[in-house]
Amino acid sequence: MGGLLPVGGERKRPMSRLQTSGISAVILAAGFSSRMKAFKPLLPVGGKPMVHRCIDLFSANGITDIVVVTGHLREQLEPVVRDAGACPVFHPGFASGMLGSIQKGVAHIRPGQGGFFLLPTDIPAIRSATVARMIQQFQSDPLRIIMPCFNGLPGHPPLLPCDLKNRILALAEPATLR
């Protein structure tokens, strides 16, 4: 059975600023896709490249600030990202791991946003209704991390408050978001 898993303490503060701010999405598409032996962001899923499916997921829920972090094969990927209505952001250090790509994407979130989704491009099968429900939950509690869960296990994409941006940007390898 699916559901939402709010993460964090019972922090409370007036919601007016965050509730009226928008929500962004950061899609990670910078890696080598080495285990797949094909470039995952451009693999077709239902007739569209995987990265396009991820962008469509957020666009369908009214999210307009969508950042796609590119790296490997950026010359092929960035036109697809632009055509799908998102903003490609190149991470030159993409080979060093995912944390740097997350930081690059987070740094490019539009100022004034209240929260952001974080999704690796190789997870395109998220239901639009899940994202809509997460947004609704976030609006009622904008200082908590919201994660979808299935059978009690957390999944993707987490929805994080933008209040965490500076902490994420200050992390150093080998740290992770966990």
C-alpha atoms as one frame of an Amber mdcrd trajectory, in Angstrom:
protein
   0.000   0.000   0.000   1.402   3.379  -0.984   1.460   6.555   1.019   3.546
   9.512   2.037   6.239   9.557   4.643   6.941  12.949   6.213  10.468  13.028
   7.551  11.807  15.217  10.329  10.782  16.763  13.585   7.728  18.733  14.462
   9.150  22.109  13.394   6.431  24.688  13.036   6.543  28.219  11.709   4.092
  30.444   9.866   3.457  28.952   6.432   2.453  32.019   4.463   5.850  32.653
   2.801   6.568  29.026   1.936   3.021  28.064   1.103   2.722  30.776  -1.544
   6.176  30.049  -2.978   6.539  27.611  -5.817   8.019  24.184  -6.022  10.926
  23.287  -8.278  12.290  20.012  -9.603  15.891  18.890 -10.009  16.397  15.952
 -12.366  19.769  14.234 -12.329  20.929  13.136 -15.782  24.697  13.619 -15.663
  26.019  10.086 -15.197  27.689   7.674 -17.570  24.917   5.015 -17.539  27.806
   2.538 -17.475  25.855  -0.444 -16.138  23.141   0.028 -18.759  25.504   0.135
 -21.746  23.200   2.771 -23.232  22.635   6.402 -22.249  19.610   6.148 -19.961
  18.284   9.720 -20.177  17.716   9.313 -23.919  16.320   5.775 -23.875  12.711
   5.712 -25.067   9.947   5.082 -22.556   6.470   5.117 -24.040   7.730   6.849
 -27.180   9.639   9.639 -25.416  13.162   9.858 -24.011  13.310   8.958 -20.318
  14.374  12.489 -19.353  11.380  13.916 -21.221   9.061  11.649 -19.206  10.574
  12.988 -15.979  10.128  16.583 -17.122   6.530  15.870 -18.167   5.808  14.433
 -14.707   6.594  17.732 -13.031   5.153  19.944 -15.790   1.834  18.094 -15.509
   1.693  19.186 -11.873   2.244  22.864 -12.632   5.955  22.939 -11.865   7.716
  25.333 -14.217  11.147  25.597 -12.562  12.661  22.316 -13.734  16.443  21.959
 -13.725  18.091  18.989 -15.443  21.711  18.438 -14.462  23.734  17.223 -17.432
  27.241  15.875 -17.758  28.057  12.874 -19.930  26.817  13.336 -23.519  25.483
  16.776 -22.690  25.575  17.801 -26.361  22.945  15.157 -27.143  20.893  15.632
 -23.979  20.581  19.400 -23.650  18.500  19.991 -26.818  16.016  17.337 -25.644
  15.826  18.981 -22.216  15.192  22.410 -23.736  12.580  21.038 -26.146  10.759
  19.479 -23.180  10.625  22.865 -21.439  13.306  22.447 -18.773  16.588  24.188
 -18.047  19.756  22.143 -18.619  22.636  22.861 -16.240  26.019  21.349 -17.041
  28.041  19.860 -14.193  31.662  19.617 -15.392  32.627  17.448 -12.390  29.876
  14.897 -13.048  32.349  11.997 -13.007  33.062  12.574  -9.306  29.648  11.354
  -8.175  26.045  12.259  -7.557  26.511  14.729  -4.688  28.123  17.331  -6.945
  25.319  16.972  -9.480  22.722  17.415  -6.742  24.518  20.533  -5.543  24.748
  21.939  -9.071  21.007  21.455  -9.565  20.057  22.836  -6.152  22.211  25.922
  -6.779  20.150  26.655  -9.907  16.703  26.499  -8.308  14.840  29.744  -8.849
  15.089  32.097  -5.826  12.017  32.281  -3.628  10.910  28.685  -4.126   9.514
  26.829  -1.120  10.644  23.324  -1.979  12.063  21.062  -4.634  11.732  17.529
  -5.887  14.891  15.529  -6.533  14.691  12.744  -9.117  17.296  10.646 -10.914
  16.336  10.480 -14.578  16.328   6.683 -14.559  13.171   6.606 -12.422  10.567
   7.869 -14.918   7.601   5.739 -13.788   6.358   7.987 -11.004   2.619   8.609
 -11.049   1.492  12.176 -11.542  -1.062  11.659  -8.767   1.797  10.815  -6.377
   3.502  14.128  -7.136   0.194  15.991  -6.745  -0.429  14.372  -3.366   3.105
  15.190  -2.227   2.648  18.836  -3.205  -0.591  18.942  -1.234   1.110  17.412
   1.830   4.055  19.799   1.485   1.776  22.828   1.360   0.276  21.831   4.696
   3.725  21.197   6.252   6.397  23.018   4.191   9.280  22.469   6.590   9.319
  18.695   6.370  10.809  16.368   3.813   8.030  14.470   2.065   8.807  11.064
   0.556   6.522   8.671  -1.244   6.480   5.199   0.231   5.267   1.783  -0.831
   4.788  -1.051   1.642   6.460   1.123   4.256   9.613   1.690   2.184  10.577
   5.223   1.107  11.065   5.912  -2.577  11.504   8.667  -5.145  11.197  11.552
  -5.593  11.695  13.228  -2.227  10.268  16.727  -1.873  12.632  18.851   0.201
  12.155  22.304   1.720  14.369  24.968   0.180  15.427  25.823   3.732  17.829
  22.865   3.289  19.582  24.338   0.233  22.501  25.860   2.131  23.086  22.672
   4.114  23.100  20.630   0.888  25.453  23.076  -0.818  27.840  22.897   2.162
  28.202  19.094   2.029  31.528  17.642   0.911  32.334  14.244  -0.589  31.936
  11.495   0.532  28.744  12.816   2.182  25.335  11.898   0.829  21.882  13.358
   1.390  21.012  10.484   3.703
